[in-house]
Each structure stands twice: as structure tokens, then as C-alpha cells.
Amino acid sequence: QELRSGRFWRGVLAELAATLIFVGVVLGASAAPGPLAPALAGGLVAGGLVCSLGWPQANPALTLALLCTRKLSALRGAAGVLAQCTGATLASAAASAALPDDTGLVTRVSAVGTAGAALAWETFATFQLALAAFAAAERAAPQAGLALGSAVAAGALAAGPFSGGSMNPARSLGPAIVTGVWDDHWVS
């Protein structure tokens, strides 16, 4: 019955479009030197997507958190994750074709620390993002876009030097599929 609902398919399409836009903007900003541009671009686009598309997750980690707390059905969650990964892969293919090289596309463990340290920072950043998303969604405040965008930017800036600061498995999966670079992919 849920598969026949127009609301279900609009939600799936919103996830695909939001993830395509989010990943495309972050990958485009990743061409700039340093971590500031992708962190700010990610925060701004996440806030804008919340305000314009009505709260898409655009992130399998957030979708999984909603599934675990029973705020999302298993079917909607599975379709959402598939749409998110598809959107990220399409954005990555477009970025790969448009950018001069693939160096900024793939999130990588940096030379600053170990894979374990990168995993710890990525986990922390993703946790604070999920916390902000749940808090903003529960209150339905008009500042939800600002709260979520700030959490994305803060997490990317904090974890970026260690893990790339993805906080989004689809954002990491898309470029890995397109480039074939899977080094320490399990971290992000």
C-alpha cells in the first residue's frame, strides 16, 4: 500500500534530489584548497535543503537513526537509502567529469592520525549531526535549517583534518564508486 502512495514516491524523489544537490555542492567546493570551503558549502546547502525541500535526510546515517528510533518505516528507509546513494553517485560522476582531477572527491584518512582516530572523529561528528537533526525536527522551529547547516559545517571542520569530515556514507560512497578509490572507506 505504501508503494502506491504519491507521498512515498515524492519522499524518495526528494531524497534523490537533495543528496544529488548536497553532494554536488560539497564536491564542487572540495576543488578549493583547504577544508573551509567544503565545510561552509555543506552547511549552507544542508540548511537550504531543509528550508526548501521540507526536511530530507540526504544522509544514510540520519535515515538509519530514524529507522532505529521507529520514526521511519523499513520500506521508506530502504528506498531512501537507495535514492541517497544513487543521488550521490550521479553527483560524483558529474563532478568527476567537470573537475580537472579526482583528488578532492574521495574522503580519505589523513596523515595527521590513524584510521582509528579518523573513525573516532567521524563518529563524533556524525553523532552531533544526528543530535542536531533530531532536536530541530522535534521542535519544528523555523531555525531548523540554521541548526542543521551549522551542525554539518561544525562537524566537517572538526573531523575534516582526520577523516575528511563526511558524516554522510552516501557522500563517501558516490566518489568511491566513480573513482574506484576505496582506501580506508570503512571509516567514512
C-alpha positions as CSV (number, residue, x, y, z in Angstrom):
1,Q,0.0,0.0,0.0
2,E,2.8,2.4,0.8
3,L,4.4,1.8,-2.6
4,R,1.2,3.1,-4.2
5,S,1.3,6.4,-2.3
6,G,2.3,9.5,-4.1
7,R,3.7,10.8,-0.8
8,F,6.1,7.9,-0.6
9,W,7.4,8.5,-4.1
10,R,7.7,12.3,-3.6
11,G,9.8,11.5,-0.5
12,V,12.0,9.1,-2.4
13,L,12.5,11.7,-5.2
14,A,13.2,14.4,-2.6
15,E,16.0,12.2,-1.1
16,L,17.5,11.6,-4.5
17,A,17.4,15.3,-5.4
18,A,18.6,16.5,-2.1
19,T,21.5,14.1,-2.0
20,L,22.4,14.9,-5.6
21,I,22.4,18.7,-4.8
22,F,24.2,18.3,-1.4
23,V,27.0,16.0,-2.7
24,G,27.4,18.1,-5.9
25,V,27.8,21.3,-4.0
26,V,30.3,19.7,-1.5
27,L,32.3,18.1,-4.2
28,G,32.5,21.3,-6.2
29,A,33.7,23.2,-3.1
30,S,36.2,20.5,-2.5
31,A,38.2,21.7,-5.5
32,A,39.2,24.7,-3.4
33,P,42.3,24.4,-1.3
34,G,41.7,23.7,2.4
35,P,38.8,22.4,4.5
36,L,36.9,25.6,4.9
37,A,35.1,25.8,1.5
38,P,33.6,22.3,1.6
39,A,32.6,22.7,5.3
40,L,30.8,26.0,4.6
41,A,29.3,24.8,1.4
42,G,28.0,21.7,3.1
43,G,26.5,23.7,5.9
44,L,24.9,26.2,3.7
45,V,23.4,23.7,1.2
46,A,22.1,21.5,4.1
47,G,20.3,24.4,5.7
48,G,18.9,25.5,2.3
49,L,17.6,22.0,1.6
50,V,15.9,21.7,4.9
51,C,14.1,25.0,4.3
52,S,13.2,24.3,0.6
53,L,12.5,20.6,0.4
54,G,10.9,20.0,3.8
55,W,13.5,18.1,5.8
56,P,15.1,15.4,3.5
57,Q,17.7,13.4,5.3
58,A,20.1,13.2,2.3
59,N,22.2,11.1,4.5
60,P,22.0,7.3,5.2
61,A,23.3,7.8,8.7
62,L,20.4,10.0,9.6
63,T,18.0,7.6,7.8
64,L,19.4,4.7,9.9
65,A,19.0,6.8,13.1
66,L,15.3,7.4,12.1
67,L,14.8,3.7,11.4
68,C,16.3,2.7,14.8
69,T,14.0,5.1,16.6
70,R,11.0,3.9,14.6
71,K,10.3,7.3,13.1
72,L,10.6,5.8,9.6
73,S,9.2,2.6,8.1
74,A,11.6,0.0,6.9
75,L,10.4,0.3,3.3
76,R,10.7,4.1,3.3
77,G,14.2,3.8,4.9
78,A,15.4,1.3,2.4
79,A,14.1,3.3,-0.6
80,G,15.5,6.5,0.9
81,V,19.0,5.0,1.3
82,L,18.9,3.6,-2.2
83,A,17.8,7.1,-3.5
84,Q,20.5,8.8,-1.5
85,C,23.3,6.5,-2.8
86,T,22.0,7.0,-6.3
87,G,22.0,10.7,-6.0
88,A,25.5,10.8,-4.5
89,T,26.8,8.6,-7.3
90,L,25.2,10.8,-10.0
91,A,26.7,13.9,-8.4
92,S,30.1,12.2,-8.2
93,A,30.0,11.2,-11.8
94,A,29.1,14.8,-12.8
95,A,31.9,16.2,-10.5
96,S,34.4,13.8,-11.9
97,A,33.6,14.8,-15.4
98,A,33.6,18.6,-14.6
99,L,36.6,18.8,-12.3
100,P,40.2,18.6,-13.6
101,D,41.2,15.7,-11.4
102,D,39.6,13.4,-8.8
103,T,41.8,14.4,-5.9
104,G,39.2,16.3,-3.9
105,L,36.4,13.9,-4.5
106,V,37.2,10.9,-2.2
107,T,37.2,11.3,1.6
108,R,40.4,9.9,3.0
109,V,42.1,9.3,6.3
110,S,44.8,12.0,6.6
111,A,48.4,11.7,7.6
112,V,47.5,13.6,10.8
113,G,46.4,10.5,12.6
114,T,45.4,6.8,12.2
115,A,42.3,5.2,10.8
116,G,41.2,4.6,14.4
117,A,41.5,8.4,15.2
118,A,39.7,9.2,12.0
119,L,36.9,6.8,12.9
120,A,36.5,8.4,16.3
121,W,36.3,11.9,14.9
122,E,33.9,10.8,12.2
123,T,31.7,9.0,14.8
124,F,31.7,12.1,17.0
125,A,30.8,14.5,14.1
126,T,28.0,12.2,12.9
127,F,26.6,11.9,16.4
128,Q,26.4,15.6,16.9
129,L,24.8,16.0,13.4
130,A,22.2,13.4,14.3
131,L,21.6,15.0,17.7
132,A,21.0,18.4,16.0
133,A,18.7,16.9,13.3
134,F,16.6,15.1,16.0
135,A,16.4,18.2,18.2
136,A,15.5,20.5,15.3
137,A,12.9,18.1,13.9
138,E,11.2,17.6,17.4
139,R,10.8,21.4,17.9
140,A,9.8,22.2,14.3
141,A,11.4,25.6,14.8
142,P,11.9,27.9,11.9
143,Q,15.6,27.9,12.6
144,A,15.9,24.2,11.8
145,G,17.8,24.9,8.6
146,L,20.3,27.0,10.5
147,A,20.7,24.4,13.2
148,L,21.3,21.6,10.8
149,G,23.5,23.6,8.5
150,S,25.6,24.7,11.5
151,A,26.0,21.1,12.6
152,V,27.1,20.0,9.2
153,A,29.7,22.8,9.0
154,A,31.0,22.3,12.5
155,G,31.3,18.5,12.1
156,A,33.1,18.9,8.8
157,L,35.5,21.4,10.3
158,A,36.2,19.2,13.4
159,A,36.5,15.8,11.7
160,G,37.9,17.1,8.3
161,P,41.5,17.1,9.3
162,F,41.3,13.5,10.3
163,S,38.7,11.7,8.1
164,G,37.6,14.3,5.6
165,G,34.6,15.1,7.7
166,S,32.0,13.4,5.6
167,M,29.4,12.4,8.2
168,N,27.5,11.0,5.3
169,P,28.0,7.5,3.9
170,A,26.4,8.4,0.6
171,R,28.8,11.4,0.2
172,S,31.7,9.0,0.6
173,L,30.2,6.1,-1.4
174,G,29.5,8.0,-4.5
175,P,33.0,9.2,-5.2
176,A,34.4,5.8,-4.3
177,I,32.2,4.1,-6.8
178,V,33.1,6.7,-9.5
179,T,36.8,6.8,-8.9
180,G,37.4,3.2,-7.7
181,V,39.4,4.5,-4.7
182,W,38.4,2.6,-1.6
183,D,41.3,3.3,0.7
184,D,40.0,3.2,4.4
185,H,36.5,3.7,3.0
186,W,35.1,1.9,6.1
187,V,36.0,5.0,8.2
188,S,33.5,7.3,6.4
